[in-house]
Amino acid sequence: MAGRQDVRLKNSLSGNSGKNTAIVYIVILAVLVAAPAAMPMYLQIVMTKFIIMALYAASYDLAFGYVGILSLGHAAFFGIGGYSVGVLALHFNGGNFWAAMGLGIVVSVAVAAAFGAIALRFKAIYLLLVTFALAQLIYAVAWNTKALNTPGMQGISGIVRPDLGFPVAWTDLKYYYLVLIVFVAGFFILTRIVNSPFGHALVGIRESEPRMQALGYNTFYFKFIAWLISAGLSAVAGVLFAYQNNMVSPTHISVIYSFLPMTMAILGSRGTLYGPVAGAAVIVFAEYFISLQLVDRWPLFLGIIFVVSIMVLKKGICQSIIDMVTRRKRESVLEA
């Protein structure tokens, strides 16, 4: 009898999980496509920021959630993407989207390769400190290099909406849809990666690197490739963010922009991809509505959100909800 119940429970919990996940993704995508058209302009802008930060957080989660690379340096890659847009706008009188995207990805991956060759040989707190040093180094370069600053200010201003190679009468809503298309492409790439044998190996390294090494895996190679992919997609988010803000500054390479994707991943549920997206939604919209009421107090509330999520929702919002639904479903199956 118990054996029959176990089989029935297993079938009930896992039978249509893949199909249900696909349906959830389709419904969410439909909402993301349709909802902004009915929103006022200021909420369209907030939605655009949310999608950009969702891509950034999901990219960060590939390294943090799936491999266990605790990084405080991803703002370097995010900022490189933004400065790629700024440099083209300032020195080459252009805002070509494809050129900025290509430049951002290539430079960020090159920087990630140079630093990753050193940083990924460290673990735990030492890795955190080395990656933090990376972001601070790039921050110093951006702050002190005249070619990376509009005369009279720190950073590059006057960035216009992207040139796609054909005329577009840009509005906030049209730019949102461009960002959404890039996000969907990036999220699809990340999903394919984490569900591949390569992605399964990353999880194995996160759970027990010595065991994976004993099985013959070159764990440094897997971590290095994941680090490069994470850096490249973080740069893509930085490119989109620069076009959205019409400027880029050293602030976008500061520690807060490395801390944000980490907080989003932990809050939403790291190692899931969809968790960091949910975390990005909570953080971006909380920032907007809290800042309306309490100007300049957002960093305090961000710290509170981070602490509460660590203490109360140790698995993050998404995984906590999934565990609760699974537990109730298990109880209902056993009672039947």
C-alpha positions as CSV (number, residue, x, y, z in Angstrom):
1,M,0.0,0.0,0.0
2,A,2.8,2.4,1.0
3,G,4.7,1.6,-2.2
4,R,1.6,2.3,-4.3
5,Q,1.2,5.7,-2.6
6,D,4.8,6.5,-3.3
7,V,4.4,5.8,-7.0
8,R,1.2,7.8,-7.1
9,L,2.8,10.7,-5.3
10,K,5.8,10.7,-7.6
11,N,3.7,10.6,-10.7
12,S,1.4,13.4,-9.4
13,L,4.3,15.7,-8.5
14,S,6.4,15.3,-11.7
15,G,4.0,14.1,-14.4
16,N,3.3,17.4,-16.1
17,S,6.0,19.7,-14.5
18,G,7.7,20.4,-17.8
19,K,4.4,21.2,-19.6
20,N,3.3,23.4,-16.6
21,T,6.6,25.3,-16.7
22,A,6.2,26.0,-20.4
23,I,2.6,27.3,-19.8
24,V,3.8,29.6,-17.0
25,Y,6.5,31.0,-19.2
26,I,4.1,31.7,-22.0
27,V,1.6,33.4,-19.7
28,I,4.3,35.6,-18.2
29,L,5.6,36.5,-21.6
30,A,2.1,37.4,-22.8
31,V,1.7,39.7,-19.7
32,L,5.1,41.3,-20.4
33,V,4.1,41.9,-24.0
34,A,0.6,43.2,-23.4
35,A,0.7,45.0,-20.0
36,P,3.1,47.9,-20.8
37,A,0.9,49.2,-23.7
38,A,-1.8,50.0,-21.1
39,M,0.5,51.6,-18.6
40,P,1.4,55.3,-18.3
41,M,4.8,56.3,-19.6
42,Y,6.5,56.4,-16.2
43,L,5.6,52.8,-15.5
44,Q,6.8,51.8,-19.0
45,I,10.2,53.2,-18.0
46,V,10.1,51.3,-14.7
47,M,9.2,48.1,-16.6
48,T,12.1,48.6,-19.0
49,K,14.5,49.0,-16.1
50,F,13.0,45.8,-14.5
51,I,13.6,43.8,-17.7
52,I,17.2,45.1,-18.0
53,M,18.0,44.2,-14.4
54,A,16.3,40.8,-14.8
55,L,18.7,40.0,-17.6
56,Y,21.6,41.2,-15.5
57,A,20.5,39.2,-12.4
58,A,19.9,36.0,-14.5
59,S,23.4,36.4,-16.1
60,Y,24.9,36.8,-12.7
61,D,23.1,33.8,-11.4
62,L,24.8,31.6,-14.0
63,A,28.1,32.2,-12.2
64,F,26.7,32.6,-8.7
65,G,23.7,30.2,-8.5
66,Y,24.9,27.4,-10.7
67,V,28.6,27.4,-10.2
68,G,28.9,29.0,-6.8
69,I,31.2,31.9,-7.9
70,L,30.6,34.6,-5.3
71,S,31.4,37.8,-7.2
72,L,31.4,41.4,-6.2
73,G,32.9,42.4,-9.6
74,H,30.1,42.0,-12.1
75,A,29.5,45.7,-12.1
76,A,32.7,45.9,-14.1
77,F,31.1,43.9,-17.0
78,F,27.8,45.8,-16.6
79,G,29.7,49.1,-16.8
80,I,31.9,48.0,-19.7
81,G,28.7,47.4,-21.7
82,G,27.4,50.9,-20.8
83,Y,30.7,52.6,-21.6
84,S,30.8,50.8,-25.0
85,V,27.7,52.8,-25.9
86,G,29.1,56.0,-24.4
87,V,32.4,55.8,-26.2
88,L,30.8,55.3,-29.6
89,A,28.4,58.2,-28.9
90,L,31.1,60.5,-27.6
91,H,34.0,59.8,-30.0
92,F,32.4,58.3,-33.1
93,N,29.2,60.3,-33.2
94,G,27.2,57.1,-33.4
95,G,24.7,55.1,-31.4
96,N,24.7,52.0,-33.6
97,F,23.2,49.3,-31.5
98,W,25.0,46.3,-33.1
99,A,28.4,47.9,-32.8
100,A,27.8,48.9,-29.2
101,M,26.6,45.4,-28.4
102,G,29.5,43.7,-30.1
103,L,32.1,46.0,-28.5
104,G,30.6,45.6,-25.0
105,I,30.5,41.8,-25.2
106,V,34.1,41.5,-26.7
107,V,35.7,43.9,-24.2
108,S,33.9,42.5,-21.2
109,V,34.7,38.9,-22.1
110,A,38.4,39.9,-22.7
111,V,38.5,41.6,-19.2
112,A,36.7,38.6,-17.7
113,A,39.2,36.2,-19.2
114,A,42.2,38.2,-18.0
115,F,40.9,38.5,-14.4
116,G,39.1,35.1,-14.3
117,A,42.4,33.3,-15.0
118,I,43.5,34.6,-11.6
119,A,40.3,35.1,-9.6
120,L,38.8,31.7,-10.2
121,R,41.7,30.0,-8.5
122,F,40.5,31.5,-5.2
123,K,37.6,30.4,-3.2
124,A,35.0,31.8,-0.8
125,I,35.9,35.2,0.8
126,Y,39.2,35.5,-1.2
127,L,37.3,35.2,-4.4
128,L,34.8,37.8,-3.2
129,L,37.7,40.2,-2.5
130,V,39.5,39.6,-5.8
131,T,36.4,40.2,-7.8
132,F,35.6,43.3,-5.7
133,A,39.1,44.6,-6.6
134,L,38.3,44.0,-10.3
135,A,35.3,46.3,-10.2
136,Q,37.2,48.9,-8.3
137,L,40.0,48.8,-10.9
138,I,37.6,49.4,-13.7
139,Y,35.9,52.1,-11.7
140,A,39.2,53.9,-11.3
141,V,39.9,53.6,-15.0
142,A,36.5,55.1,-15.8
143,W,36.9,57.9,-13.3
144,N,40.4,59.0,-14.3
145,T,40.5,58.5,-18.1
146,K,39.6,61.7,-19.9
147,A,38.5,59.8,-23.0
148,L,35.8,58.1,-20.9
149,N,34.3,61.3,-19.7
150,T,32.2,64.1,-21.2
151,P,34.1,67.4,-20.6
152,G,33.0,68.9,-17.3
153,M,31.6,65.7,-15.8
154,Q,32.3,62.2,-14.7
155,G,30.8,59.9,-17.2
156,I,29.3,60.2,-20.7
157,S,26.0,62.0,-21.3
158,G,24.0,62.7,-24.3
159,I,23.5,59.0,-25.3
160,V,20.5,58.8,-27.7
161,R,18.3,55.8,-28.4
162,P,20.0,53.1,-30.5
163,D,20.4,53.1,-34.3
164,L,19.3,49.7,-35.5
165,G,20.3,50.3,-39.1
166,F,16.8,51.3,-40.1
167,P,14.7,54.3,-39.0
168,V,12.7,54.0,-35.8
169,A,10.6,56.8,-34.2
170,W,11.6,55.8,-30.7
171,T,9.2,56.0,-27.8
172,D,9.5,54.5,-24.3
173,L,7.2,51.7,-25.3
174,K,9.1,50.8,-28.5
175,Y,12.4,50.8,-26.5
176,Y,10.8,48.5,-23.9
177,Y,9.9,46.0,-26.6
178,L,13.5,46.1,-27.9
179,V,14.7,45.4,-24.4
180,L,12.2,42.6,-24.0
181,I,13.3,40.9,-27.2
182,V,16.9,41.0,-26.1
183,F,15.9,39.7,-22.6
184,V,14.0,36.8,-24.1
185,A,16.9,35.8,-26.3
186,G,19.3,36.1,-23.4
187,F,17.1,34.1,-21.1
188,F,16.6,31.4,-23.7
189,I,20.4,31.1,-24.1
190,L,20.8,30.8,-20.3
191,T,18.0,28.2,-20.1
192,R,19.6,26.1,-22.8
193,I,23.0,26.3,-21.1
194,V,21.8,25.3,-17.6
195,N,19.7,22.4,-19.0
196,S,22.6,21.0,-21.1
197,P,25.2,18.5,-19.9
198,F,27.5,21.5,-19.4
199,G,25.0,23.1,-17.1
200,H,24.6,19.9,-15.1
201,A,28.3,19.8,-14.7
202,L,28.2,23.3,-13.3
203,V,25.7,22.2,-10.6
204,G,28.0,19.3,-9.8
205,I,30.9,21.6,-9.3
206,R,28.8,23.8,-7.1
207,E,27.8,20.9,-4.9
208,S,31.2,19.2,-4.7
209,E,34.1,20.3,-6.8
210,P,36.5,17.7,-5.4
211,R,34.1,14.9,-6.4
212,M,33.8,16.3,-10.0
213,Q,37.6,16.5,-10.2
214,A,37.8,12.9,-9.1
215,L,35.4,12.0,-11.9
216,G,37.8,13.5,-14.4
217,Y,36.2,16.9,-15.0
218,N,38.5,20.0,-15.5
219,T,36.5,22.1,-13.1
220,F,38.5,25.3,-13.7
221,Y,37.6,25.1,-17.4
222,F,33.8,24.8,-16.7
223,K,33.9,27.6,-14.2
224,F,36.0,29.8,-16.6
225,I,33.5,29.3,-19.5
226,A,30.5,30.0,-17.2
227,W,32.3,33.2,-15.9
228,L,32.9,34.4,-19.5
229,I,29.2,33.8,-20.5
230,S,28.0,35.5,-17.4
231,A,30.3,38.5,-18.1
232,G,29.2,38.8,-21.7
233,L,25.5,38.8,-20.9
234,S,26.0,41.2,-18.1
235,A,27.6,43.6,-20.6
236,V,24.5,43.2,-22.8
237,A,22.4,44.4,-19.9
238,G,24.8,47.3,-19.4
239,V,24.4,48.3,-23.1
240,L,20.6,48.4,-22.7
241,F,20.9,50.3,-19.4
242,A,23.0,53.1,-21.0
243,Y,20.5,53.6,-23.8
244,Q,17.7,53.7,-21.2
245,N,19.4,56.3,-19.0
246,N,20.9,58.3,-21.9
247,M,24.2,58.3,-20.0
248,V,26.7,56.2,-18.2
249,S,28.9,57.0,-15.2
250,P,31.4,55.4,-12.9
251,T,28.5,54.9,-10.5
252,H,27.3,52.1,-12.7
253,I,30.6,50.3,-11.9
254,S,30.4,50.9,-8.1
255,V,29.9,48.1,-5.6
256,I,26.1,48.8,-5.4
257,Y,25.7,47.6,-9.0
258,S,27.6,44.4,-8.1
259,F,25.5,44.0,-4.9
260,L,22.2,44.4,-6.7
261,P,22.2,41.2,-8.9
262,M,23.5,39.2,-5.9
263,T,20.5,40.5,-3.8
264,M,18.1,39.8,-6.6
265,A,19.4,36.2,-7.0
266,I,19.3,35.5,-3.3
267,L,15.9,37.1,-2.8
268,G,14.3,35.4,-5.8
269,S,16.0,32.0,-5.4
270,R,19.5,31.5,-6.7
271,G,20.3,28.7,-9.1
272,T,16.9,28.9,-10.9
273,L,17.2,31.7,-13.5
274,Y,13.5,32.6,-13.0
275,G,14.3,33.4,-9.3
276,P,16.6,36.3,-10.1
277,V,14.0,37.6,-12.5
278,A,11.4,37.6,-9.7
279,G,14.0,39.2,-7.4
280,A,14.6,41.9,-9.9
281,A,10.9,42.7,-10.1
282,V,10.7,43.0,-6.3
283,I,13.8,45.2,-6.1
284,V,13.1,47.5,-9.0
285,F,9.4,48.2,-8.1
286,A,10.2,48.5,-4.4
287,E,12.9,51.0,-5.2
288,Y,10.5,53.0,-7.4
289,F,7.6,53.2,-4.9
290,I,9.7,53.6,-1.8
291,S,11.7,56.4,-3.4
292,L,8.5,58.3,-4.1
293,Q,7.7,58.4,-0.4
294,L,11.2,58.4,1.2
295,V,13.7,60.1,-1.0
296,D,17.3,58.9,-0.5
297,R,16.3,56.2,1.9
298,W,16.3,53.4,-0.7
299,P,19.8,52.0,0.2
300,L,18.5,51.5,3.8
301,F,15.5,49.5,2.6
302,L,17.6,47.5,0.2
303,G,19.7,46.4,3.1
304,I,16.6,45.5,5.1
305,I,15.2,43.5,2.2
306,F,18.5,41.6,1.9
307,V,18.7,40.8,5.6
308,V,15.0,39.7,5.8
309,S,15.4,37.5,2.8
310,I,18.4,35.8,4.3
311,M,16.7,35.3,7.7
312,V,13.1,34.4,6.6
313,L,13.3,33.1,3.1
314,K,16.5,31.2,3.1
315,K,15.7,29.5,-0.2
316,G,14.3,32.6,-1.8
317,I,10.8,33.6,-2.8
318,C,10.3,31.3,-5.7
319,Q,11.7,28.1,-4.1
320,S,9.8,28.8,-0.9
321,I,6.5,29.0,-2.9
322,I,7.4,25.9,-4.8
323,D,8.2,24.0,-1.6
324,M,4.9,25.1,-0.1
325,V,2.8,24.1,-3.1
326,T,4.7,20.7,-3.3
327,R,4.1,20.0,0.4
328,R,0.4,20.7,0.1
329,K,0.1,18.6,-3.0
330,R,2.0,15.8,-1.3
331,E,-0.4,16.0,1.7
332,S,-3.5,15.9,-0.6
333,V,-2.2,12.9,-2.5
334,L,-1.4,11.0,0.7
335,E,-4.9,11.8,2.1
336,A,-6.6,10.6,-1.1
